[in-house]
Amino acid sequence: MTQYQAPIDDAKFLIEGVIGLDRTAKIRQRDDISPELVDMLLQEAGKFSSEILAPLNHSGDREGCRWENGTVFTPKGFKQAYQQYVDAGWNGIRCEEEFGGQNLPHLLAIAIEEMITSANLSFALSPALNMGAIEALSFGASEELKQTYLAKMVSGEWAGTMNLTEPQAGSDLANIRTKAVPQDDHYLISGQKIFITYGEHDFTDNIIHLVLARTPTAPAGVKGISLFVVPKCLVNADGSLGARNDVQCVSIEHKLGIHGSPTCVMSYGDNGGAVGYLVGEENRGLEYMFVMMNLSRLNSGMQGPALGERAYQQAVDYAKTRVQGGRNAAGEKLPIIEYPDVKRMLLSMKAQNEAMRALVYAAAEMLDGSLSHNADPSLSALPELLTPIVKGWCTEVGQEVTYLGIQVHGGMGFIEETGVAQHYRDARIITIYEGTTAIQANDLLMRKIYRDKGEIFRQLLALMQKTEDQLAQIPELQSIYRPYAQGVERLEQALTDMLSLELNEKLAVAVPFLMLAGYTAGAWMMARSAIVAHEKLQNSPANSVFYQTKIQTAEFYMHGILSKGIYFSALLQSGAACIASFESQAL
């Protein structure tokens, strides 16, 4: 089984060359952020990921989690790895220094988290959810709640979760029934939540649940949702742990993938009511939760290239060593990596991984810009626009890349012992949790494009066109320029087409529009990478193979991947009315 190697050179190329480390340091007002710091962080994260977490990925998948009388035991080695993770300080890389964090830019954090995720997605979900809970509390909680919980969540001594879904209310949160009844200085929470990742585990002594619920006077629908902190164990005035709260895990799910991550059914208030504390104001819970949700969606998008990278490395290793079929001029049998179709599949995996990674990094850097103290308020619109594209497109493409990993292996890919099937199974959930691809597409269309008639989207197109103008001036990159320019023009026309459709027609082709936007945004990043690689080649012969490969990979993306946009564009133009008018009874 292939040993995972973190893509450190690619990450550094993006952070320092394509995205812009100097700009990020200036935005975050961090003079200490330097190429040396980036190299040290990535090297250490890569080492931890490959040596500690990656070896547990396959064994954790085979063993899975175990539930016994309300207690959940994670696979062998997970608890010890978690302790090493927090001891090394990885848990607080994004967090405020006030509570013990390192306050690193999102750009650096997402690169580190990609390595953690690529090595072991099941493990990575716990700190990812904890980070989202920290963000939500930092945004909406009272100073008292922050002082009680944040430092220990940042350190990793305690872990956080989010509790949204109920049996009758999946994505339709307007139908949640969990109750929160006022009681002196707290509330009593009662109800059931499902699909709660790491709702119970053996990593920490306390788990801080963020729970959506309704108070008795709450208005109907999403306007009546409030957010509550519900700890597994109550916290005494001196910060020590007190009595066990009235919350328990009543079962864990049996799933297609991510077996090392417990997905829990949580019951609140079976014995009178779980003690909960209101976050912010009543009936603003969805607003606070979306702070957590948006970060989680960016993190979920990152899981596309993370799993794709793991599948790609294993596929390349197998293709280099698997000897099969034809012979060369000397009569020697060839490894299958020499076969044109295998080369096509591997190049498809490589190109799409690099495009996804670059787009995730770009979105993280834009998020840094929007959070700057001196930021123009309009800057927040671009990362908000990119978030559903990143989440929807990267997770869908991540599935395709892991599928190709199996195909490269042939029949051996279908055998669990090789480990390659796990990447495909694990990737299947990432298009579903944190909002399905259709939810991301509807968010992009209705909340990000339709409300301002595409104005912010045109800003994104303007950035793409700026890159197009740069490409036009480089004779050596014309084979990249021509299909890229056509792709940007195609997306611009698609925006016009979408704005002219009736509502049901828009919704019928919202996902194709998102996918078209994703493939074009990926091309934008590959074009930027090619421009930087070309500049490096002109200025220095060092690493010439690396930079030349960047240009060749970008060229393949433009001709072999971006052309998928033609299909989605055609569906927008001719399929919307057909889908919208089709009788559901005929299906």
N, C-alpha and C positions, 0 to 999 in steps of 0.2 A: 504494500500500500504506500502511495507516494507521500513523502514528508512535506508538509506545507512550508512554503517559503514566502514570507511577506514581500509584496511588490514594492520594495523601498525605493528603488531607482525611479519607478514610474510615479510614485507619490511625491518624491522630491522634485521631479521634473514639473509636475503640475503645480505644486505649491510655490516653488521658487520662480518658475519660468512662465507658466501659462496663466495661473490665477493671480499671482503677485504677492509675495511675502512682504515686501516693503509697504505696500498699501495696507495690508492687513495689520501690520505692526503699528502703523500710523493711526488707523481707525481705532484700534483698541488701546492706543496710548501706552504701548509696551516697548520700551527701548531694548529690553532684554531678548526680544524675539529675533533670532538671527538664524542663518543657515546652519550654524553649529548646533544651536539648540534643536532645530528641526531634525537634524541628522541623529542627534543623541536620542531624542524621543522616539523616532521611528525605529532606530536600531534596537532599542530596549523593548519597545512594544512588539516588534517582529520576533525578537528572541523569546519573550514570554509567550507569545501566541504559538510559535512553532514547537517550543520545548515543553510547555506546561499544558496548554489547552488543546492543541491539535491531537495529541495522543489519546485524549479522552473522548474525542468526537465519536469515533466508531464504537468503542466499548460502551459509551453512554447510550448510543442508539440501540445497541443490542440488549442492554440491561434494562433501560427505562427507569421510570420512577415507581415507587411503591407507597401505597396508602394503607395505613393500619390505624384504625380507631381514631381518625381525625388527624393523625400525624403523617407527614409526607417525607419520605427519604429519597434524596436524589441519588443518582448513580455513583458508584464507587469512584472516589477521587475528586468529585465535584466540590464537596465541602472544603477539602484541603486546598484546592485550586482557588476557591473564592477567598480564603484567608490570605493566600499569597497575593492575590489580586489587590485586595484592600491594603495589605501591608506595604505593597510597592507604590501605593498612592494613585493607582489608575482610576479609582472610583470618583475622585473629585476633580478631574482635569478640567471640566467645564465650569465648575461651581465657584461661587463668590468666595473671595479670600476671607471675608468676615466670618464665614462658617467653616473655615479650614480648607477651602478649595484652592485650586491653582489658577482659576480664571483664564484658562487658555482660550484662544479664539476658537470658534466653532470649526473653522477650516482645519486647524491642527487636530482638534478633537475627533472630527469625523474620519480623518485618515487613520488615527489610532484605533478607533472603534471599528473601522472596516477590517483591520487585521484581527482583532479579537473575534469579530463575527465570522470571518472567513475560517478561522481556526475551529470555532465551535459555536454555532448559532444557538443551540439550546442553552449553553452557559451564558452567552452574551445577552439574552433576553432579560435576565434579572437586573444587571446594572443599568440596562437601557430603560427599563420601566422605572427604576429608582430615580434616574436622572430626570425623567418626565415629571415624576411626583415632586421632586425638588423644585423644578421650574414653576409648577403650578402653585406650590406653597410660597415661593419667593415672590410671585406675582400678586397673589390674592389674600394670603393669610395675615392674621393680626401679628403684631410683634411678639405677643406671648406665645402663639403657636410656633412661630419661627424659632424663638429661643428654646422652646421645648424639644423640637424635633429635628431641625435642619442640620445641626452640627453632627449628630450621630448618623443621619442619613448620608451626609456628605462623606464622612469617614468610612461608611460601609458597616458600622457597628449595627445599624438597623437598616432594613430594606423597605422600599415603597412599592405600592401597586396602584393600579387604577381599576375601579369597579363600575362598569357601565351596563353591560349587557344583562338582560333577564330572559327567562324562558320565552316570554311573550313579546319581548322588545329587544330585537337585535339592533339594527341600525336605526330603527324608528324609536328614538329615545323619548318621544312624546308619550309613549305608552308605559313608561316605567312605573312600578307600583311600590317600590321600597319606601317605607314611611320613616319620618323623622319627627318625633313628638318632643316639644320643648319640656325641659325638666331642670329647673334652677339654672345653673351655669352651663348646662350641656343639653344634648338631645338624646333620646332613646331611639335607636335605629332598629328596624325590623324589616325583613324581606330576604329574597334570595337573588344571588348574582351567579351567572355562569360564564364560562370561558375566561376565567381569571388567571392569567399567566403568573406563576409563582405566588399564587394566593396563599399557599402554605408550603414551607420548605424547612430544611435543616441548616441553612446558611447562617441565620442570625437568630438571636433570642427574641427580637421583636420585629413585627412587620406592620408598617404604617399604611393602612388602606385608605385610599381616597375614594369615597363612595357618593354616587349620585342618588338623591332621594327627594321626597316631597314632604313639605310641612303641611299640617292640617289646613292652613288657610291659603295654600298655594293655588294660583290660577291653573287652569288646564293647559296641557301642551307643554312645549319646551320652555315657555316663559315661567313655568312653575317649578323648575328644577333647581335644587340647591346642592352644594358640594360640602361634604363633611370629612373630617379626619377621624378615622375609627381605628385605633391601635389594637393590635392583637393582645397586648398587655398594657394595662393602664400605667401611667407614669406618675410617680410620687413627686411631691414638691421639690425634693432635692435631686431629681433627675433619675433616681433609681427606678427599677421596675416594680410595679405593684401587682395587684390581682389580675388574673386572666379575664379578659373582656368576653362578652357574650357573642362571640363570633367563632365559627368553626368551619373547617373544610369537611364536607360530607361525602365527597368522592372526587376522583380525578378521571379525566377523559382518556379513552383509548384511541389514539390518533394515527393518521397515515405517516406523519413525520414528527420532527422535533421531540422525539421520545424522551430525551434527557431533560426536557423542560416540563414541569407539572402544570397542567391546565385544569383549574380547580372549579368545583361547584361550591360556592360559599353561602353559608346560612347565617343571617344576623338576627339576633333577638329571640332565639328559641326558649330562652329562660328569663323573659321579662324585658329584654331590650339591650342592645349593645350601646355603650356610651360613645357618643360622637360629638365632635366640636365643629361648629359652623366655620367654613372658610369664607371670609369676606362677608357679603350681604346675602340674605335670603333671595332666592329666585334668580341668582346670577351664576349658578353653578356651571351651566354649559359654557359660559364665557370663560370661566377660570379653567375648566377642563380642556377647552380647546387650546390653551397655552401648552398643556401637556400633549394633547393630541397632535398638534402641528409638529412639535419636535419629534414625536413618535413616528409620524408619517415620513419625515425626512430620514429618520433612522431606518424605517422599513424600506425606503427606496434604496438606501445604501446596501441593504441586504441582497439586492439583485446582483451588483458587481461582486460583492463579497462571496456569495455562493458560486457565482459564475467563475471567479478566479480559482476557487478550489477545484471545481470541475475541470477547468481548462488545464491546470497544472497536472492533474491526474491523467487527463486524456493525452497530453503531449508526452508524458513519461511512458504511457502504455504504447503509444504509436511509435516511439523510438525503439522500443524493445521487442515489440511483437513482430516476428518475422513470418511472412505469409505470402504465398502466391508467386508472383513473377520474379525474374532474375535480372541482374544487370549484365553489362557486356562481358564481365569476367565470369559469368555463370553463378554468381553468388545470389542467394535469396535476399529480397529487399525487406526492410522494415516498412510497415504500412504507412509511415509518415511520408514516404516517397510517392504514394499513390495520389494522383491529382484530386480525387474526391475527398480523401481524408484531409489533404492540405486545405481544401476549400472549407471543410467543417471547422478545422482548427483555426483558420484565419477568421472565419465568421465569429467564433468564440472570442478570439483575441480582440478583434476590432470592436465588437459590441461591449466587451468588458471595459475597454479603455474609454469608449464614449460615455458609458454609464458612470464610470468613476469620475471622469472630468466634470460631468454635469452635476453630480452630487457635490463635488468640491466647490463648484461655482455657486451653487445654491447656498452652501454653508458660508461662503465668503460674503455673499449678498446679505445673508442674515446678520453677519458681523457688522456690516455697514449700516443696516437698519437699526441696530441697537446702540450705535455710537451716540455719545452725548451730544455731538454736534451734527447729528444726522438730519437731513431734510426729511420731514415726515413722509414725503412721497416715496422715499427709498424703500419703505416697508412693503410697498405694493409689488415690487418685482420678486422678492423671495416668496411672498404669499402666492403669486401667480405660478412660480416654478414648483412649489411644493406638491400640488396634485399631479403635475407632469412627472416629476421625479418619482413620486410614490407609484403612480400608475404605470408609467412606461418602463421604469427600471425593473420593477417586479415582474412584469410580463416578459420582458426580454431575458431577465434572469432565469425564468423557467425554460425559455427556449435554449439558452446556453447550457443549462444542466441536462436538458434532453439530448443535445448534441454530444455531450460527454458520454452518455450511455451509448449513443449510436457509433461513436468512434471505437468503443470497446467491443462492438458487435454483441455476440451472445454472452460474453463475459460481463457485459454491462448489466445484464439482467440477473446476474448472480449476486446475492447480497454480500458474499464474502469479499468481493473486490472493493466494496465501499462506495463505488460510484453511484449506485442507485440511491443511496442515502441523500446525496446532494439534491437529486431530483425530487425525492419525497419531501425533504425539508423545504425546498423552494415552493412547493405547491401552496403553502399557507400564506406566503408573503403577499400574494395578490388579494387576499381575503381579509386578514386582520388589519386593524386601523382604518377600515373602510375599503370596500371592494373597488375594483377598477372602475366600475360604473359610478360609484359614489364619488371617486376622484374626478371622473369626467364631468359629472353633473356640477360638482363644486367649481371646476375650472370654467365651465360654460355659464352657469347661472350666477355664481357669486363673484367671479373674477372677470368675466368678459361681458356678459349681457348687461350688468348693472351700469357699466360706463361705456357701452357700445364699442368695446374693443380698444379703448384708448391705451390702457396699460399694456395690452398685448402688442399694440403697435410699437411701444417703446422697446419691447423685446425684439421685435422684427427689425427695428432700427439698429440695435446692437449687432444683430446677425448681418445686416447690410453693411455695417461698418467693416466687419471682418471680410465680407465679400469684396469691398473696395480695396482692402489691403492685399487680398489674394490676386486681384486683377493686375497689380503692379509687379508681380513676381513671375517672370517667364517660366521658371523651372516648375512652377506649381499650377500650370494651366490645366493639367488633367484633373486636378482637384477643384479648381475654380469653376469650370463649366458645369459639372453636375451639381455642385454646391449652389451656384447662382440659380439654377433651375429649381432646386429644392426649396430655397427661400421664397422664390416667386410662387411656387405651388402652395406653400403655407399661407402666404399673403392672400392669394385668391380664395383659399379655403376659409379664411376668416370672413371675407366678404360673403361667401356662399352661406356660411353658418348664420350670419346676422340677418340674412334675407329669408330664412326658413320659418315656418310656423313652429309653435312651441313643441308639439309632439314630434315633428320632423327633426327638430334640433336634438331632442332627447334620444331619438332613434339612432342618431349617428354621433352622439357625444363621445363615445369610446373611440371610434375611428378617428375623430378629430384629435383627441388626446394622443393617440398613437402617432398620428402624422406629426403633431407638434413635438413629440418625443424624439422621433427619428431625425427630425430637422434640427432640434436642439442638440442632439448628439453629433450631428454633422457640423454644427457651429463649433462645438468644442474640439472636434477632430481637425477642423480647419485651423483653429487657433493653435493647436498643438503642432500642426505642420508648419505654420509660419514661424513659430519659435524654434523648431528643429532646424528649419532652413537657415535662420539667423545664426544658430550655434555652429552649423556646418561652415558657414562663410567666415566666422570669426576664429574658430579653433578646430583643429583636426581631432582633438581628444574626443573619445566616445563617438567617433563617426559612425560606427555600426549601429549604435543605439539610436542616433538621430535619423539616420537613413531609414531604419526600420520604422520609426515613427511616421515618416513621410509615406512610405509604402503602405503602411497599415491604414493611414488616412485615405490614401488613394483607393484602396480596396473598399473602405467604408462607403465612399461616395458612389462607387459603381456597383458594389455588391449588396449594400445594406440600405442606403438612402433610397434606392429605387423601389423599396417596399412602399414608400410613400405614394407611388402612383396608384396602387391598389386602394389605399385609404382615401385618396383624393377622388377617385372614380366613385367610390361608395358614397361619399358626401354628395356628389353631384347628381347621382342617379338612383341611389338606393334609399334615400330618406323617406320619400313619399311612399314607396313600396312597402317599407317596414311599418311605417305609421298607419297605413291603411289596411294592412293585413289583418284579417279577422282572427282573434285569439282562439275562437272555437275550432278553427281549421288546423291548429297546430297539434 
